Amino acid sequence: MSGAGKVYLVGAGPGDPKLITVKGMECLQKAEVVVYDRLANPALLEYSPQTAERIYCGKLPDHHTMRQESINELLAEKALEGKVVVRLKGGDPCVFGRAGEEAQHLAERGIAFEIVPGVTAGIAASAYAGIPVTHRDHGSSFAVVTGHLREDKPELAVEKWGALANGIDTVAFYMGVANLPLIRTQLIKHGRDPHTPVAVISWGTLPQQAVVTGTLADIEERLAQNSHITNPAIILVGDVVKMREKINWFEATLAMEQA
């Protein structure tokens, strides 16, 4: 590795700024450059020095402030200037966060880096919705799957639908609201019971969190009746969704605080 600066690929957590790790916060406190995305709570920037350069590189499905290749090169350029760089990403940097690509680029340039894991949204948003992703009575396996499906052959985008439908108790689809019709159709087609509970969780862990529940058979209809569900959102499929009725702690806490 070179003797230049260093890059920290930091998971910001799912939204609630208090869910960042201690190490992630420590990285921000010594940052000279912070490159942050749309899903990293901007309140976390307050942990960085006032003198730190802050660069936004957020992405929307139809609009990228900065292409991934440009982000990769930006991180390298700032580190080669001898600076401490924090790449702040929502959730965990290695769960659909492109940290592997960024780390690979830095390694090829001989630039020092560290990956600082974060709390991923599929687990945290579910917990804040009162749904544990595993439970001895309802689910002993858990998978995370990208909801961004290939436009050319979307039916092939998520491989092994049969395994997802029959071999995994709880499946979390990230950023898949637009593809919900395809997701539910493929799961049912490959053997998942249409009565399997489903939850769609929007802006999980934040005060504006919204949740719609139903089954694979009716979740589209229920979602169409709720305008509060927008990306970022998690689609959670599995019997664990039944637990929400009993342990919906976060929304109950918010209601008490607002009373």
Residue frames relative to the residue before (quaternion, step in Angstrom):
aa qw qx qy qz dx dy dz
M 1.0000 0.0000 0.0000 0.0000 0.00 0.00 0.00
S 0.5186 -0.6507 0.4595 0.3106 3.54 -1.15 0.65
G 0.5127 -0.6367 0.4806 0.3174 3.54 -1.29 0.21
A 0.3986 0.7199 -0.4747 0.3122 3.57 1.22 0.38
G 0.7793 -0.3027 0.2379 0.4945 3.55 -1.13 -0.59
K 0.3744 -0.7091 0.5512 0.2305 3.52 -1.31 -0.30
V 0.2456 -0.7658 0.5798 0.1310 3.55 -1.10 0.73
Y 0.1489 -0.7593 0.6293 0.0733 3.54 -1.01 0.93
L 0.1944 -0.7638 0.6085 0.0925 3.57 -0.69 1.14
V 0.0363 -0.8726 0.4809 -0.0777 3.52 0.05 1.42
G 0.3323 -0.7128 0.5841 0.2007 3.55 -1.01 0.88
A 0.3069 -0.7873 0.5144 0.1461 3.56 -0.70 1.12
G 0.5184 -0.6070 0.4414 0.4097 3.57 1.22 -0.28
P 0.7035 -0.5530 0.2958 0.3343 3.57 -1.30 0.25
G 0.7906 -0.2279 0.1638 0.5442 3.62 1.17 -0.21
D 0.6738 0.4355 -0.2727 0.5310 3.57 0.79 -1.00
P 0.4025 -0.7578 0.4486 0.2500 3.63 -0.46 1.14
K 0.6055 0.5695 -0.3606 0.4231 3.60 1.17 -0.41
L 0.6305 0.5538 -0.3364 0.4273 3.58 1.23 -0.22
I 0.4259 0.6512 -0.5063 0.3719 3.61 1.17 0.24
T 0.5119 -0.6454 0.4626 0.3278 3.59 -1.08 0.61
V 0.6454 -0.5034 0.3995 0.4128 3.55 -1.27 0.36
K 0.6643 0.5007 -0.3115 0.4592 3.59 0.93 -0.87
G 0.6290 0.5330 -0.3381 0.4538 3.57 1.00 -0.75
M 0.6512 0.5057 -0.3079 0.4747 3.56 0.98 -0.84
E 0.6439 0.5224 -0.3220 0.4569 3.59 0.98 -0.82
C 0.6199 0.5333 -0.3418 0.4631 3.59 1.05 -0.71
L 0.6557 0.5139 -0.3095 0.4584 3.57 0.95 -0.88
Q 0.6510 0.5522 -0.3176 0.4128 3.56 0.99 -0.82
K 0.7499 0.3431 -0.2120 0.5245 3.60 1.16 -0.46
A 0.4173 0.7407 -0.4472 0.2778 3.58 1.28 0.08
E 0.2436 -0.7347 0.6135 0.1566 3.51 -1.19 0.69
V 0.7514 0.1163 -0.0855 0.6439 3.53 1.33 -0.43
V 0.0692 -0.7715 0.6311 0.0418 3.58 -0.99 0.88
V 0.0951 -0.7679 0.6331 0.0191 3.54 -0.72 1.16
Y 0.0238 0.8574 -0.5069 0.0859 3.58 -0.22 1.27
D 0.3599 -0.7502 0.5219 0.1877 3.54 -1.18 0.63
R 0.7570 -0.4287 0.2741 0.4099 3.55 -1.37 0.12
L 0.7425 0.4352 -0.2277 0.4554 3.58 1.01 -0.78
A 0.5359 0.5667 -0.4248 0.4595 3.58 1.27 0.13
N 0.4609 -0.6940 0.4727 0.2872 3.58 -0.67 1.07
P 0.4427 -0.7241 0.4570 0.2662 3.62 -0.63 1.06
A 0.5211 0.6312 -0.4155 0.3968 3.60 1.22 -0.33
L 0.5938 0.5884 -0.3610 0.4133 3.59 1.15 -0.56
L 0.5502 0.6214 -0.3985 0.3904 3.60 1.15 -0.46
E 0.5775 0.6024 -0.3732 0.4054 3.58 1.18 -0.48
Y 0.5826 0.5681 -0.3756 0.4435 3.59 1.23 -0.30
S 0.6497 0.5144 -0.3229 0.4571 3.59 1.15 -0.48
P 0.6157 -0.5566 0.3928 0.3959 3.61 -1.13 0.53
Q 0.5919 -0.5847 0.4185 0.3643 3.58 -1.13 0.63
T 0.6605 0.5203 -0.3011 0.4499 3.56 1.16 -0.57
A 0.5086 0.6712 -0.4196 0.3386 3.59 1.24 -0.25
E 0.4146 -0.6684 0.5588 0.2627 3.54 -1.11 0.75
R 0.1309 -0.8035 0.5796 0.0366 3.56 -0.82 1.03
I 0.0451 -0.8179 0.5721 -0.0420 3.54 -0.62 1.18
Y 0.2497 -0.7800 0.5607 0.1219 3.57 -0.67 1.14
C 0.0267 0.8007 -0.5972 0.0380 3.57 -0.90 0.92
G 0.1536 0.8455 -0.4955 0.1265 3.54 1.07 0.80
K 0.2172 -0.7715 0.5897 0.0994 3.52 -1.25 0.60
L 0.1322 -0.7259 0.6688 0.0908 3.50 -1.17 0.79
P 0.6773 -0.5047 0.3209 0.4284 3.61 -1.13 0.42
D 0.7971 0.2644 -0.1372 0.5252 3.59 1.01 -0.75
H 0.7737 0.2455 -0.1604 0.5616 3.59 1.24 0.19
H 0.0852 -0.7886 0.6088 0.0176 3.56 -0.73 1.10
T 0.4176 -0.6940 0.5280 0.2554 3.56 -0.75 1.06
M 0.7876 -0.0097 0.0500 0.6140 3.55 1.07 -0.83
R 0.4439 -0.6912 0.4977 0.2786 3.58 -0.85 0.91
Q 0.6483 -0.5502 0.3540 0.3893 3.57 -1.16 0.59
E 0.6346 0.5365 -0.3364 0.4432 3.57 0.96 -0.79
S 0.6525 0.5078 -0.3080 0.4706 3.57 1.07 -0.74
I 0.6194 0.5321 -0.3355 0.4698 3.55 1.09 -0.72
N 0.6233 0.5483 -0.3329 0.4473 3.56 0.94 -0.89
E 0.7076 0.4637 -0.2602 0.4654 3.55 0.84 -1.01
L 0.6057 0.5599 -0.3488 0.4449 3.59 1.08 -0.73
L 0.6482 0.5155 -0.3188 0.4608 3.59 0.90 -0.90
A 0.6642 0.5033 -0.3006 0.4639 3.56 0.96 -0.89
E 0.6609 0.5233 -0.3159 0.4353 3.59 0.87 -0.92
K 0.6804 0.4854 -0.2984 0.4608 3.58 0.88 -0.93
A 0.6512 0.5045 -0.3220 0.4665 3.59 1.00 -0.77
L 0.6642 0.5046 -0.3041 0.4602 3.59 1.00 -0.79
E 0.5926 0.5265 -0.3655 0.4879 3.57 1.30 -0.17
G 0.5653 -0.6298 0.3553 0.3969 3.56 1.35 0.03
K 0.5223 0.6726 -0.3860 0.3548 3.58 1.24 0.28
V 0.4374 -0.6296 0.5696 0.2964 3.52 -1.33 0.44
V 0.0876 -0.8259 0.5564 -0.0250 3.53 -0.52 1.27
V 0.1200 -0.7627 0.6314 0.0719 3.57 -0.98 0.90
R 0.1634 -0.7413 0.6464 0.0773 3.53 -0.80 1.10
L 0.1147 -0.8392 0.5315 0.0032 3.56 -0.19 1.34
K 0.0257 -0.8241 0.5625 -0.0619 3.55 -0.54 1.25
G 0.5332 -0.6161 0.4716 0.3371 3.56 -1.07 0.68
G 0.8164 0.2215 -0.1748 0.5039 3.57 -1.10 0.70
D 0.6936 -0.3691 0.3408 0.5163 3.55 -0.89 -1.02
P 0.5081 -0.6982 0.4023 0.3042 3.62 -0.77 0.94
C 0.7228 0.4378 -0.2498 0.4728 3.59 1.16 -0.49
V 0.6186 0.4890 -0.3575 0.5004 3.59 1.28 0.08
F 0.8024 -0.2407 0.0751 0.5410 3.55 -0.01 1.39
G 0.5127 0.6674 -0.3982 0.3648 3.58 1.17 0.57
R 0.4510 -0.7276 0.4135 0.3101 3.59 1.30 0.11
A 0.3319 0.7617 -0.5028 0.2385 3.61 1.20 0.32
G 0.6059 0.5693 -0.3612 0.4223 3.59 1.04 -0.67
E 0.6615 0.4970 -0.3027 0.4730 3.57 0.99 -0.83
E 0.6672 0.4963 -0.3053 0.4640 3.56 0.95 -0.87
A 0.6451 0.5122 -0.3174 0.4698 3.58 0.98 -0.83
Q 0.6359 0.5317 -0.3285 0.4528 3.58 0.97 -0.81
H 0.6510 0.5147 -0.3114 0.4629 3.57 0.96 -0.89
L 0.6665 0.4978 -0.3021 0.4655 3.58 0.94 -0.89
A 0.6418 0.5259 -0.3252 0.4536 3.58 0.98 -0.84
E 0.6610 0.5123 -0.3056 0.4552 3.57 0.98 -0.83
R 0.6921 0.4394 -0.2685 0.5058 3.57 1.18 -0.53
G 0.4825 -0.6896 0.4217 0.3374 3.60 1.27 -0.03
I 0.4548 0.6876 -0.4375 0.3592 3.57 1.18 0.59
A 0.4665 -0.6863 0.4882 0.2704 3.57 -0.92 0.94
F 0.0948 0.7912 -0.5993 0.0763 3.56 -1.03 0.79
E 0.1419 -0.7432 0.6417 0.1258 3.51 -1.37 0.27
I 0.2786 -0.7155 0.6106 0.1941 3.54 -1.21 0.58
V 0.1209 -0.7902 0.6001 0.0293 3.56 -0.74 1.12
P 0.3406 -0.7787 0.4844 0.2072 3.61 -0.24 1.22
G 0.1653 -0.7709 0.6071 0.0991 3.53 -1.27 0.49
V 0.6074 -0.5313 0.4328 0.4019 3.55 -1.31 0.13
T 0.3044 -0.7901 0.5042 0.1700 3.57 -0.55 1.13
A 0.6168 -0.6203 0.3581 0.3266 3.55 -1.07 0.84
G 0.6151 0.5859 -0.3602 0.3855 3.58 0.98 -0.76
I 0.6993 0.4235 -0.2501 0.5187 3.56 1.11 -0.70
A 0.7216 0.4669 -0.2654 0.4369 3.58 0.79 -1.02
A 0.6654 0.4882 -0.3146 0.4690 3.60 0.86 -0.90
S 0.6313 0.5281 -0.3306 0.4618 3.55 1.03 -0.76
A 0.6575 0.5119 -0.3091 0.4584 3.58 0.91 -0.91
Y 0.6785 0.4812 -0.2882 0.4744 3.58 1.00 -0.85
A 0.6523 0.4720 -0.3140 0.5032 3.58 1.25 -0.30
G 0.5470 -0.6366 0.3852 0.3835 3.56 1.29 0.08
I 0.6037 0.5416 -0.3477 0.4705 3.55 1.21 0.55
P 0.1984 -0.7637 0.6003 0.1304 3.62 -0.44 1.11
V 0.4632 -0.7154 0.4374 0.2870 3.59 -0.78 0.92
T 0.7518 0.1689 -0.1716 0.6139 3.60 1.26 -0.21
H 0.0553 0.7660 -0.6373 0.0639 3.53 -1.21 0.63
R 0.5631 -0.6459 0.3871 0.3405 3.59 -0.83 0.92
D 0.7351 0.4227 -0.2336 0.4759 3.57 1.06 -0.70
H 0.8012 0.3347 -0.1334 0.4778 3.58 1.15 -0.52
G 0.8350 -0.0873 0.0781 0.5376 3.61 1.05 -0.41
S 0.1061 -0.8171 0.5660 0.0287 3.57 -0.71 1.10
S 0.7347 0.3089 -0.2289 0.5589 3.61 1.26 0.15
F 0.1087 -0.8021 0.5869 -0.0166 3.53 -1.12 0.79
A 0.0137 -0.7987 0.6014 -0.0156 3.58 -0.94 0.89
V 0.2078 -0.7345 0.6278 0.1523 3.54 -1.22 0.60
V 0.0639 -0.8044 0.5893 -0.0404 3.53 -0.90 1.02
T 0.4676 -0.6649 0.4933 0.3097 3.58 -0.96 0.75
G 0.3258 -0.7469 0.5498 0.1834 3.54 -1.03 0.82
H 0.5424 0.5801 -0.4096 0.4490 3.58 1.31 -0.03
L 0.0828 -0.8418 0.5334 0.0031 3.54 -0.08 1.28
R 0.6016 -0.5796 0.4131 0.3626 3.55 -1.13 0.65
E 0.4439 -0.7264 0.4644 0.2443 3.53 -0.86 0.99
D 0.6533 0.5325 -0.3357 0.4206 3.60 1.05 -0.62
K 0.7971 0.0040 0.0161 0.6037 3.58 0.96 -0.88
P 0.1009 -0.8569 0.5013 0.0644 3.60 0.51 1.16
E 0.6146 0.5617 -0.3615 0.4196 3.59 1.09 -0.57
L 0.7072 0.4151 -0.2532 0.5132 3.60 1.25 -0.34
A 0.4448 0.7436 -0.4325 0.2493 3.57 1.27 -0.20
V 0.7447 0.2476 -0.1676 0.5966 3.58 0.91 -0.82
E 0.2988 -0.7971 0.5010 0.1559 3.54 -0.30 1.29
K 0.8384 0.2215 -0.1633 0.4705 3.50 -1.32 0.47
W 0.0062 0.8209 -0.5679 0.0602 3.57 0.76 1.09
G 0.6125 0.5720 -0.3520 0.4169 3.56 1.02 -0.73
A 0.6585 0.4983 -0.3061 0.4737 3.56 1.00 -0.82
L 0.6526 0.5027 -0.3176 0.4696 3.58 0.98 -0.80
A 0.6842 0.5013 -0.2878 0.4447 3.54 0.99 -0.85
N 0.8318 0.2575 -0.0814 0.4849 3.57 0.93 -0.91
G 0.7524 0.4347 -0.2197 0.4436 3.58 1.12 -0.57
I 0.7236 0.3676 -0.2201 0.5411 3.58 1.26 -0.24
D 0.4219 -0.7303 0.4771 0.2471 3.59 -0.74 1.02
T 0.8044 0.1090 -0.0197 0.5837 3.58 0.87 -1.00
V 0.0407 -0.7970 0.6026 -0.0053 3.56 -0.79 1.01
A 0.1324 -0.7742 0.6161 0.0594 3.57 -0.90 1.00
F 0.1564 -0.7711 0.6137 0.0653 3.55 -0.74 1.11
Y 0.2755 -0.7765 0.5504 0.1352 3.55 -0.71 1.13
M 0.8670 0.0034 -0.0126 0.4981 3.57 -1.04 0.87
G 0.4527 0.7336 -0.4040 0.3061 3.55 0.96 0.85
V 0.2958 0.7972 -0.4948 0.1794 3.60 1.23 0.22
A 0.6604 0.5139 -0.3153 0.4476 3.59 0.91 -0.86
N 0.7420 0.3823 -0.2080 0.5098 3.57 1.14 -0.60
L 0.2817 0.7944 -0.4974 0.2052 3.58 1.23 0.32
P 0.6344 0.5262 -0.3658 0.4322 3.67 0.84 -0.74
L 0.6750 0.4819 -0.2960 0.4740 3.58 0.95 -0.86
I 0.6426 0.5422 -0.3263 0.4320 3.57 0.94 -0.90
R 0.7100 0.4498 -0.2766 0.4658 3.58 0.75 -1.01
T 0.6331 0.5396 -0.3318 0.4450 3.59 1.04 -0.76
Q 0.6875 0.4837 -0.2847 0.4608 3.57 0.90 -0.94
L 0.6394 0.5187 -0.3367 0.4569 3.61 0.97 -0.75
I 0.6732 0.4778 -0.2981 0.4792 3.58 0.90 -0.88
K 0.6331 0.5527 -0.3205 0.4369 3.56 0.97 -0.90
H 0.7601 0.3715 -0.1944 0.4965 3.57 0.99 -0.82
G 0.7763 -0.4480 0.1713 0.4091 3.55 1.14 0.58
R 0.5084 0.6352 -0.4520 0.3657 3.61 1.18 -0.07
D 0.5353 -0.6376 0.4557 0.3150 3.57 -0.96 0.90
P 0.4733 -0.6899 0.4646 0.2900 3.64 -0.76 0.96
H 0.6626 0.4985 -0.3075 0.4668 3.59 1.19 -0.41
T 0.3638 0.7290 -0.4983 0.2963 3.60 1.24 0.20
P 0.4595 -0.6974 0.4720 0.2823 3.62 -0.80 0.95
V 0.0868 -0.7767 0.6237 0.0175 3.55 -1.14 0.75
A 0.0594 -0.7619 0.6424 0.0572 3.55 -1.15 0.68
V 0.1513 -0.7382 0.6488 0.1056 3.54 -1.11 0.76
I 0.0920 -0.8209 0.5631 -0.0217 3.55 -0.55 1.25
S 0.1088 -0.8101 0.5761 0.0106 3.55 -0.61 1.19
W 0.8463 0.0443 -0.0714 0.5261 3.57 -1.02 0.91
G 0.0640 0.8559 -0.5078 0.0742 3.55 0.94 0.92
T 0.8182 0.2319 -0.2578 0.4586 3.53 -1.19 0.90
L 0.6492 0.4889 -0.3212 0.4862 3.61 1.26 -0.05
P 0.6665 -0.5203 0.3362 0.4149 3.63 -1.13 0.44
Q 0.6932 0.4586 -0.2816 0.4794 3.61 1.12 -0.58
Q 0.2688 0.7799 -0.5211 0.2190 3.58 1.22 0.31
A 0.0120 -0.7759 0.6305 -0.0185 3.55 -1.02 0.91
V 0.0921 -0.8048 0.5864 0.0024 3.55 -0.99 0.87
V 0.0579 -0.7542 0.6532 0.0345 3.54 -1.07 0.86
T 0.1096 -0.7988 0.5896 0.0472 3.57 -0.86 0.96
G 0.1493 0.7622 -0.6209 0.1061 3.52 -1.29 0.48
T 0.5103 -0.5841 0.4896 0.3984 3.54 -1.06 -0.79
L 0.6882 -0.4394 0.3490 0.4599 3.56 -1.25 0.12
A 0.6483 0.5452 -0.3174 0.4263 3.57 1.08 -0.68
D 0.8435 0.2071 -0.0736 0.4901 3.61 0.90 -0.82
I 0.4102 0.7492 -0.4639 0.2349 3.63 1.20 -0.03
E 0.5975 0.5608 -0.3715 0.4364 3.61 1.04 -0.63
E 0.6713 0.4990 -0.2918 0.4639 3.55 0.89 -0.96
R 0.6657 0.5003 -0.3034 0.4632 3.58 0.93 -0.88
L 0.6533 0.5167 -0.3140 0.4556 3.55 1.01 -0.81
A 0.6310 0.5500 -0.3264 0.4391 3.56 1.02 -0.79
Q 0.6763 0.4911 -0.2794 0.4726 3.58 1.19 -0.53
N 0.7143 0.4072 -0.2349 0.5185 3.59 1.29 -0.09
S 0.2212 -0.8154 0.5264 0.0958 3.57 -0.45 1.21
H 0.5625 0.6329 -0.3788 0.3736 3.59 1.25 -0.13
I 0.6189 0.5503 -0.3473 0.4399 3.59 1.22 -0.27
T 0.1607 0.7561 -0.6160 0.1517 3.55 -0.63 1.19
N 0.5814 -0.5347 0.4525 0.4139 3.56 -1.25 0.20
P 0.5108 -0.1495 -0.8464 -0.0193 1.52 -2.15 1.31
A 0.0337 0.8052 -0.5881 0.0680 3.54 -0.94 0.91
I 0.2685 -0.7279 0.6139 0.1456 3.50 -1.29 0.62
I 0.1953 -0.7331 0.6367 0.1378 3.57 -1.04 0.80
L 0.0836 -0.8096 0.5810 0.0005 3.57 -0.59 1.15
V 0.0842 -0.8084 0.5825 -0.0125 3.55 -0.70 1.16
G 0.5669 0.6022 -0.4317 0.3601 3.59 -0.75 0.98
D 0.6631 -0.5312 0.3604 0.3850 3.54 -1.26 0.40
V 0.5272 0.6379 -0.4192 0.3734 3.62 1.16 -0.40
V 0.5345 0.6366 -0.4067 0.3789 3.62 1.17 -0.49
K 0.5537 0.6234 -0.3851 0.3956 3.60 1.18 -0.52
M 0.6094 0.5991 -0.3453 0.3880 3.58 1.14 -0.64
R 0.5079 0.6801 -0.4152 0.3272 3.59 1.19 -0.48
E 0.6260 0.5624 -0.3454 0.4153 3.60 0.99 -0.77
K 0.7409 0.4221 -0.2208 0.4735 3.57 1.09 -0.69
I 0.8329 0.2023 -0.0699 0.5103 3.60 0.92 -0.85
N 0.2582 0.7633 -0.5434 0.2354 3.57 0.94 0.85
W 0.0293 -0.8839 0.4664 -0.0194 3.54 0.58 1.24
F 0.6733 0.5392 -0.3171 0.3941 3.59 0.89 -0.92
E 0.6969 0.4502 -0.2840 0.4807 3.59 0.80 -0.93
A 0.6074 0.5374 -0.3494 0.4693 3.58 1.12 -0.60
T 0.6439 0.5141 -0.3160 0.4704 3.56 1.04 -0.81
L 0.6443 0.5188 -0.3205 0.4616 3.58 0.95 -0.86
A 0.6519 0.5202 -0.3160 0.4522 3.58 0.95 -0.86
M 0.6478 0.5107 -0.3162 0.4685 3.60 1.01 -0.79
E 0.6707 0.5064 -0.3025 0.4497 3.58 0.97 -0.85
Q 0.7064 0.4537 -0.2565 0.4790 3.56 1.12 -0.66
A 0.5310 0.6504 -0.3971 0.3705 3.58 1.28 -0.28
